[in-house]
Amino acid sequence: MTPELTVLALAALLQAVQFGLMSVPANLELGPGKTTSPRDTSRLKTPLMDQVSDKTGRLYRAFNNHFEALILFTIAVVVVSISDQSTLFTTTCAWVYLGARILYIPAYYFGWAPWRSLIFFVAFLATFAMILAALF
């Protein structure tokens, strides 16, 4: 397994951790009557995430943001790994991505502005640097 694939596996585990960080407080705040329901808008009136506290909402948005970032990171890892172009640079980029995504959680939760956006951008750049390294 390439180092990039190892980091991808760890990023997937991070997604599972983020699910727990978001879902536990959401379930405590909303109760099982809402969280186990079919969540029909006719019954709930507003989306569930509009009914949680600000910080739980931030955890939810950070969770979804990682899904979006993980798609591009997965593409980068697949391109590097399948083309057999793993290098110290692409490995470093993968670890930078993971480190930034870990930092992104408290940055979003605590509302660190503009740091949250900068942390996101570091992960984004690391992802595209991997793709560019494989292409060139």
C-alpha positions in Angstrom: 0.0 0.0 0.0 1.3 3.4 -0.9 1.7 6.0 1.9 -1.0 8.0 0.2 -3.4 5.1 0.4 -2.6 4.8 4.1 -3.4 8.5 4.6 -6.7 8.0 2.6 -7.7 5.2 5.0 -6.9 7.4 8.0 -9.0 10.2 6.3 -11.9 7.8 6.1 -11.5 7.0 9.8 -11.5 10.7 10.5 -14.8 11.0 8.7 -16.2 8.3 11.0 -14.9 10.3 14.0 -16.5 13.4 12.7 -19.8 11.6 12.3 -19.6 10.7 16.0 -18.6 14.2 17.0 -21.6 15.6 15.2 -24.3 12.9 15.7 -23.9 12.5 19.5 -24.7 16.2 20.4 -27.3 16.3 17.6 -29.2 13.3 19.0 -28.9 14.7 22.6 -30.3 18.1 21.4 -33.1 16.8 19.1 -34.1 13.6 20.8 -34.9 10.2 19.2 -38.4 11.2 18.2 -36.9 13.5 15.6 -33.6 11.8 14.7 -35.2 8.4 14.0 -38.2 9.9 12.2 -38.5 10.0 8.4 -37.7 13.7 8.7 -40.5 14.8 6.4 -40.6 18.6 6.0 -44.4 18.6 6.5 -43.9 17.2 10.0 -40.7 18.9 11.1 -41.3 22.4 9.5 -37.5 23.1 9.4 -34.5 20.9 8.7 -33.0 19.2 11.7 -29.7 21.0 11.4 -31.6 24.3 11.7 -32.9 23.1 15.1 -29.5 22.3 16.7 -27.2 24.6 18.6 -24.7 26.7 16.7 -21.7 24.5 17.6 -23.5 21.3 16.7 -24.4 22.9 13.4 -20.8 23.8 12.8 -19.8 20.1 13.5 -22.4 19.1 10.9 -21.1 21.5 8.3 -17.5 20.4 9.0 -18.6 16.8 8.6 -20.2 17.6 5.2 -17.3 19.7 4.1 -14.9 16.8 4.7 -17.1 14.5 2.5 -16.7 17.1 -0.3 -12.9 17.4 0.3 -12.5 13.7 0.6 -13.8 13.1 -2.9 -11.1 15.2 -4.4 -8.4 13.8 -2.1 -9.5 10.3 -3.1 -9.1 11.2 -6.8 -5.6 12.5 -6.0 -4.6 9.4 -4.1 -6.0 7.1 -6.8 -4.2 9.0 -9.6 -0.9 8.9 -7.7 -1.2 5.3 -6.6 -2.5 3.7 -9.8 0.1 5.6 -11.9 2.8 4.5 -9.5 4.0 8.0 -9.0 4.2 8.1 -5.2 7.1 10.3 -4.1 8.2 12.1 -1.0 6.4 15.2 -2.3 3.0 13.4 -2.8 3.3 11.6 0.5 4.0 14.9 2.3 1.0 16.5 0.5 -1.2 13.6 1.7 -0.1 14.1 5.3 -0.5 17.8 5.0 -4.1 17.2 3.8 -4.9 15.0 6.8 -3.3 17.3 9.3 -5.2 20.3 7.9 -8.5 18.3 7.9 -7.9 17.4 11.6 -7.2 21.1 12.4 -10.3 22.1 10.4 -12.7 20.5 13.0 -11.8 22.7 16.0 -11.3 25.7 13.7 -14.9 25.3 12.5 -16.3 24.4 15.9 -14.7 27.4 17.7 -15.2 29.8 14.8 -11.6 30.6 14.1 -11.9 33.2 11.4 -10.1 33.5 9.0 -8.0 30.5 10.1 -10.7 28.0 9.3 -10.7 29.1 5.6 -6.9 29.1 5.5 -6.8 25.6 7.0 -9.3 24.5 4.3 -7.2 26.0 1.6 -4.0 24.3 2.8 -5.8 20.9 2.4 -7.2 21.9 -0.9 -3.8 23.0 -2.2 -2.2 19.8 -1.0 -4.8 17.8 -2.8 -4.2 19.5 -6.1 -0.5 19.5 -5.7 -0.7 15.7 -5.7 -2.7 15.7 -8.9 -0.3 18.1 -10.6 2.7 16.1 -9.4 1.2 13.0 -11.1 0.4 14.8 -14.3 3.8 16.5 -14.6 
